[in-house]
Amino acid sequence: MGQDYRRSQFFSRIAATASLAAASALVAMAGCAGPDDMDQELRARVVEQGDAVASHLMETLSGQLGAAVAEGGPAHAVDFCAVEARDLTDRVARERGPGWEVKRTTLRPRNQANAPDGMEFEALQAFHAAESAGRELPANLVQRTPAGDFRYYRPLLIAPLCVECHGPAPELDADVARALAERYPGDEATGYQAGDLRGLIRVTIPADALAPAN
């Protein structure tokens, strides 16, 4: 009960403080010019490249995760995520070249390496504000970094398979609960239902990757 109350209070505070950040971010989601007056052609190139990388990541992770579950059940998938998922994510970025970054981030991290930085937190607030208001989640969000690079975000939802390890804690398989307790003693990533917003995939695209071809 205490954990549920604290979680409820946490999200209440997010909803109360998110409106300004959400309003700014939702402008970018809608494809309008943001603070950097990003034109539509440039934004379209960001979305095209970001979406391709995010799709590749999800296909890679989903395939590997499914294989891990088939091999050893959901508890084995916990080990896969702890050992392999981050390396696979980094590999997708390296395939694109210098300056590219790929990250999965969330307000309720299981692995603290996925905790958000400031810009990611603003993006997460915007998506969670849309979810809390019962609006359809936008397909993406685009930010411009102070260095002039771009960040593309796509919502990451809980798939039915994910509930095996991210569902309500009392309903988790005993082996899964044991593996999570061993791997992630500070785990915040349970209590989800299929279709819930888990977090975001963030793709950082270096500015020179978007230069028009001559």
C-alpha positions in Angstrom: 0.0 0.0 0.0 2.8 2.4 0.9 4.6 1.9 -2.4 1.4 2.3 -4.3 0.7 5.6 -2.5 4.2 7.0 -3.1 3.9 6.0 -6.8 0.5 7.8 -7.0 2.0 10.9 -5.3 5.0 10.8 -7.7 2.8 10.8 -10.8 0.6 13.5 -9.3 3.6 15.8 -8.9 4.7 15.0 -12.5 1.2 15.9 -13.7 1.2 19.1 -11.7 4.6 20.3 -13.0 4.5 19.0 -16.5 2.2 21.5 -18.2 4.7 24.1 -19.3 7.3 21.6 -20.5 4.6 19.5 -22.1 3.1 22.5 -24.0 6.6 23.3 -25.4 7.3 19.7 -26.3 3.9 19.1 -27.8 4.6 21.9 -30.3 7.5 19.8 -31.6 5.4 16.7 -31.6 2.9 18.3 -33.8 5.5 19.1 -36.3 5.4 22.9 -35.8 8.4 25.1 -35.5 9.8 24.9 -32.0 12.2 27.2 -30.1 14.8 26.7 -32.8 12.3 27.4 -35.6 12.9 24.0 -37.1 11.5 23.9 -40.6 9.4 21.0 -41.7 11.8 19.6 -44.2 14.6 19.4 -41.6 12.2 17.9 -39.0 11.1 15.3 -41.6 14.7 14.2 -42.1 15.2 13.9 -38.3 12.0 11.8 -38.0 12.9 9.6 -41.0 16.4 8.7 -39.6 15.3 8.5 -36.0 12.4 6.2 -36.9 14.6 3.9 -38.9 17.1 3.5 -36.0 14.3 3.1 -33.4 12.6 0.4 -35.5 15.9 -1.4 -36.0 16.5 -1.4 -32.2 13.0 -2.7 -31.4 13.3 -5.5 -34.0 16.7 -6.5 -32.7 15.6 -6.4 -29.0 12.3 -8.1 -29.6 13.9 -11.0 -31.5 16.6 -11.5 -29.0 14.2 -11.2 -26.0 11.8 -13.7 -27.6 14.7 -16.2 -28.1 15.7 -15.7 -24.4 12.2 -16.5 -23.2 11.9 -19.5 -25.5 15.3 -20.8 -24.2 14.8 -20.4 -20.5 11.5 -18.7 -19.7 10.8 -15.2 -18.3 13.4 -15.4 -15.6 16.1 -16.0 -18.2 14.8 -12.9 -20.0 15.7 -10.9 -16.9 19.3 -12.1 -17.3 19.2 -11.2 -21.0 18.0 -7.7 -20.3 20.6 -7.2 -17.6 23.6 -8.4 -19.6 22.7 -8.1 -23.3 20.1 -5.4 -23.9 22.3 -2.4 -23.3 25.1 -3.8 -25.5 22.6 -4.4 -28.3 21.4 -0.8 -27.9 24.9 0.6 -28.1 25.7 -1.6 -31.1 22.7 -0.1 -33.0 24.2 3.3 -32.5 27.7 2.3 -33.4 26.4 0.9 -36.7 25.4 4.5 -37.7 28.8 6.0 -36.9 30.4 8.7 -34.7 28.0 11.0 -32.8 25.0 8.7 -33.0 23.5 7.6 -29.6 20.6 5.3 -28.8 19.0 5.0 -25.4 15.9 3.7 -23.7 14.8 6.0 -20.9 11.9 6.0 -18.4 10.7 7.7 -15.3 10.7 4.4 -13.5 14.0 2.8 -14.3 14.9 -0.8 -13.6 18.5 -0.2 -14.6 19.7 3.3 -13.4 21.7 3.6 -16.6 18.3 4.3 -18.2 17.3 7.1 -15.9 16.6 10.4 -17.8 18.8 13.4 -18.1 17.2 16.8 -18.2 16.1 16.9 -21.8 14.8 13.3 -21.6 12.9 14.1 -18.5 11.1 17.0 -20.3 10.2 14.6 -23.2 9.0 12.0 -20.8 6.8 14.6 -19.0 5.2 15.5 -22.3 4.3 11.9 -23.2 3.0 11.1 -19.7 0.9 14.3 -19.7 -0.7 13.1 -22.9 -1.3 9.6 -21.4 -2.7 11.1 -18.2 -5.1 13.3 -20.1 -6.4 10.3 -22.1 -5.0 11.6 -25.4 -3.5 9.5 -28.1 0.2 9.4 -27.7 2.0 11.3 -30.5 4.2 9.2 -32.8 7.4 11.1 -31.9 9.0 14.2 -30.4 12.1 16.1 -31.7 14.5 18.3 -29.7 17.5 20.4 -30.7 20.4 20.0 -28.3 22.6 23.0 -27.3 25.4 21.6 -29.4 23.1 21.7 -32.5 22.4 18.0 -32.8 19.0 16.4 -32.7 17.1 14.1 -30.5 14.3 12.0 -31.8 12.0 10.2 -29.3 9.5 7.4 -29.8 7.1 6.1 -27.2 8.0 2.6 -25.8 4.9 0.7 -24.7 4.4 -2.4 -22.6 3.8 -5.4 -24.9 2.0 -8.5 -23.6 5.3 -10.3 -23.3 6.8 -7.5 -21.2 4.1 -8.0 -18.5 5.9 -11.2 -17.5 8.6 -9.1 -16.0 7.0 -5.7 -15.6 3.5 -6.6 -14.5 2.1 -6.1 -10.9 4.6 -7.3 -8.4 2.3 -9.7 -6.6 1.5 -11.4 -9.9 5.0 -12.1 -11.0 6.3 -15.6 -11.3 8.4 -16.6 -8.3 11.5 -17.1 -10.4 11.1 -13.8 -12.1 10.6 -12.0 -8.7 13.7 -13.7 -7.4 15.8 -12.8 -10.4 14.6 -9.1 -10.3 15.5 -8.9 -6.6 19.0 -10.2 -7.2 19.7 -8.1 -10.3 17.8 -4.9 -9.4 17.2 -4.4 -5.6 15.9 -0.9 -6.3 13.6 -1.9 -9.2 10.9 0.7 -10.0 9.6 -1.0 -13.1 6.7 -3.2 -12.1 3.0 -2.5 -11.9 2.4 -2.1 -15.6 -0.4 -3.5 -17.8 -0.1 -4.2 -21.5 -0.3 -1.0 -23.5 1.0 1.3 -20.8 3.6 3.8 -21.6 6.9 2.4 -20.3 9.2 5.1 -21.5 10.9 6.4 -24.7 13.5 5.4 -27.2 15.9 8.3 -27.8 18.0 8.6 -30.9 20.6 11.3 -31.0 21.4 12.3 -34.6 24.5 14.4 -35.3 23.8 17.6 -37.2 26.2 16.7 -40.0 24.2 13.5 -40.7 21.3 15.6 -41.8 23.2 17.8 -44.3 21.4 17.7 -47.7 23.2 15.6 -50.3 25.0 17.6 -53.0 
